[in-house]
């Protein structure tokens, strides 16, 4: 149609659901997107974002075989790339590191991570959820959500001093209180799955995929 804008491309993305005190008083790490953000302004979200070209240049270690198999079966840029993107986004948006001690020649954007004497480590990650942003949004993502126990973080879980400014109000939110926040619909669905899964912080029996393919389509939920 004349004058119509092209649909935005669908970008691969990765998100981390970091859970603290899962067995006793579970909390999840959330932050609020800015008021001026193009995508989901003012919403509270898990740390995450789009895959970068440089994510494929990182020699990742530790990603479990079952996680790899599920991610590879879904297609996309590759299991290691998605897991690397999730760890990078956690580092950039919160200053928290999923890594283990080791020296390496860091890829672009990883200098601060490497300066802490850490290499990115994906052994705590479990592929937990997948969601496709519906049409009509200014940006669209094919997002893979990884679940991880906060005990795998190297360092102080309350130190967000190295965080960039993409997310504000970073804090650990009780699962009993989290639904009081201004949440996107998809985050509410992820939390519902998490509530059923806790106190486990391991791989789910199956990975849900919430997909909207057309403006008038219903949510398609598969496992």
C-alpha positions in Angstrom: 0.0 0.0 0.0 1.3 3.4 -1.0 2.9 5.3 1.9 3.0 2.3 4.2 6.1 1.6 6.2 8.0 -1.7 5.8 7.6 -4.2 8.6 10.5 -4.2 11.1 12.9 -7.1 10.8 12.7 -9.8 13.4 16.0 -9.8 15.4 17.3 -12.7 17.5 17.5 -11.8 21.2 18.4 -13.4 24.5 17.2 -12.8 28.0 18.2 -14.1 31.5 15.8 -14.9 34.3 18.1 -14.8 37.3 16.6 -16.4 40.4 17.9 -15.9 43.9 17.0 -18.0 47.0 14.9 -20.3 44.8 14.3 -22.9 47.5 13.2 -20.6 50.3 12.1 -17.1 49.2 12.6 -16.8 45.4 13.4 -13.4 44.0 14.0 -12.4 40.3 16.2 -9.6 39.0 14.2 -6.9 37.2 14.9 -3.4 35.8 12.7 -0.7 34.3 13.1 0.5 30.7 13.2 4.2 30.1 10.2 6.4 29.4 11.6 7.3 26.0 12.4 3.7 25.0 11.1 2.7 21.6 10.3 -0.8 22.7 8.3 -1.4 25.9 8.8 2.0 27.5 8.5 2.1 31.3 8.0 -1.7 31.6 9.9 -3.8 34.1 11.8 -6.6 32.3 14.5 -9.2 32.8 18.0 -8.3 31.6 18.3 -9.0 27.9 18.5 -7.7 24.4 19.4 -8.4 20.7 22.2 -10.6 19.6 25.3 -8.6 18.4 27.5 -9.6 15.5 30.5 -9.8 17.9 28.7 -12.5 20.1 29.8 -15.1 17.6 33.5 -14.2 18.3 33.4 -15.2 22.0 34.8 -18.7 22.9 32.0 -19.7 25.3 32.4 -22.5 27.8 30.0 -24.6 29.8 26.7 -24.6 27.9 25.0 -28.0 28.6 24.4 -30.5 25.9 20.6 -30.6 26.3 20.5 -26.8 26.2 22.5 -26.9 23.0 20.3 -29.5 21.4 17.1 -27.6 22.1 18.5 -24.3 20.9 19.9 -25.8 17.7 16.6 -27.5 17.0 14.9 -24.1 17.1 17.2 -22.7 14.5 18.6 -19.2 14.7 22.1 -17.9 15.1 23.4 -20.9 17.2 23.3 -22.0 20.8 26.6 -20.5 21.8 25.8 -17.2 20.2 22.5 -16.9 22.0 24.0 -17.9 25.4 26.8 -15.4 24.9 24.3 -12.7 24.1 22.4 -13.4 27.3 25.6 -13.3 29.4 26.7 -10.1 27.7 23.3 -8.4 28.2 23.3 -9.3 31.9 26.8 -7.8 32.2 26.0 -4.6 30.3 22.6 -4.0 31.9 23.4 -5.0 35.5 27.1 -5.3 35.9 26.7 -8.9 37.1 29.0 -11.6 35.6 28.2 -15.2 34.8 31.8 -16.3 34.5 34.7 -18.3 35.9 38.3 -17.4 36.5 40.5 -17.3 33.5 42.5 -15.1 31.1 41.4 -14.6 27.5 41.6 -12.1 24.7 38.2 -10.4 24.9 36.0 -9.7 22.0 34.8 -6.1 21.5 32.6 -5.0 24.4 34.0 -7.6 26.9 37.1 -5.7 28.2 35.4 -4.8 31.6 34.3 -8.4 32.0 37.8 -9.8 31.2 39.4 -7.1 33.5 37.7 -8.9 36.4 39.7 -12.0 35.6 36.7 -13.8 34.3 35.7 -15.7 31.2 32.0 -16.0 30.2 30.6 -19.3 31.4 27.2 -20.7 30.4 27.1 -23.7 32.7 24.3 -22.2 34.8 22.0 -21.4 31.8 18.9 -23.4 31.0 16.8 -22.7 27.9 13.4 -22.0 29.5 11.1 -20.0 27.2 10.8 -18.6 23.7 8.6 -15.7 22.5 8.1 -13.9 19.2 7.1 -10.2 19.4 3.8 -9.8 17.6 3.4 -7.7 14.5 2.5 -4.0 14.9 5.3 -3.3 17.3 8.1 -0.9 16.3 10.6 -3.6 16.9 10.3 -7.4 16.8 12.4 -10.0 18.5 12.7 -13.8 18.5 13.6 -13.9 22.2 15.0 -16.9 24.0 14.8 -16.8 27.7 17.5 -18.5 29.8 16.9 -19.5 33.5 19.8 -19.4 35.9 20.5 -19.7 39.6 21.9 -16.4 40.9 24.4 -18.5 42.9 26.4 -18.9 39.7 27.1 -15.1 39.5 30.7 -14.2 40.3 30.7 -11.4 42.9 28.2 -9.4 44.9 24.6 -10.0 43.8 23.6 -6.5 45.0 26.4 -4.6 43.3 25.0 -2.9 40.2 27.6 -0.2 40.1 29.0 -1.4 36.7 25.6 -1.4 35.0 24.9 0.8 31.9 21.9 3.1 31.9 19.5 1.1 29.8 17.6 -0.2 32.8 16.8 1.7 35.9 15.5 0.6 39.3 17.5 -2.6 39.2 16.5 -4.8 42.1 15.6 -8.3 43.3 11.8 -8.7 43.4 10.0 -11.3 45.4 7.9 -13.6 43.4 5.1 -12.7 45.7 5.4 -9.0 44.8 6.6 -9.1 41.2 3.2 -8.9 39.6 2.6 -5.5 41.2 5.2 -4.1 38.7 4.4 -2.6 35.3 5.1 -5.8 33.3 4.8 -6.7 29.6 2.3 -9.4 28.8 5.0 -11.8 27.7 6.9 -11.3 31.0 3.7 -12.2 32.9 3.5 -15.5 30.9 7.2 -16.3 31.7 6.6 -15.6 35.4 3.6 -18.0 35.3 5.8 -20.7 34.0 8.5 -19.9 36.5 6.0 -20.1 39.4 5.1 -23.6 38.3 8.8 -24.6 37.9 10.2 -23.3 41.2 11.9 -24.3 43.4 13.7 -26.0 40.5 16.1 -23.8 38.6 17.1 -26.4 36.0 15.9 -27.2 32.5 12.1 -27.4 32.0 10.6 -30.6 30.8 9.7 -28.7 27.6 10.3 -25.2 26.3 7.2 -23.1 25.6 7.1 -21.1 22.5 4.6 -18.2 22.4 4.2 -16.9 18.8 2.1 -14.3 17.0 2.5 -14.6 13.2 0.0 -12.1 12.0 -1.9 -9.0 13.3 -5.1 -10.9 13.7 -3.7 -14.2 14.9 -4.2 -15.7 18.3 -1.2 -16.6 20.5 0.2 -19.9 19.4 1.6 -21.8 22.4 3.6 -24.9 21.8 6.0 -27.1 23.8 
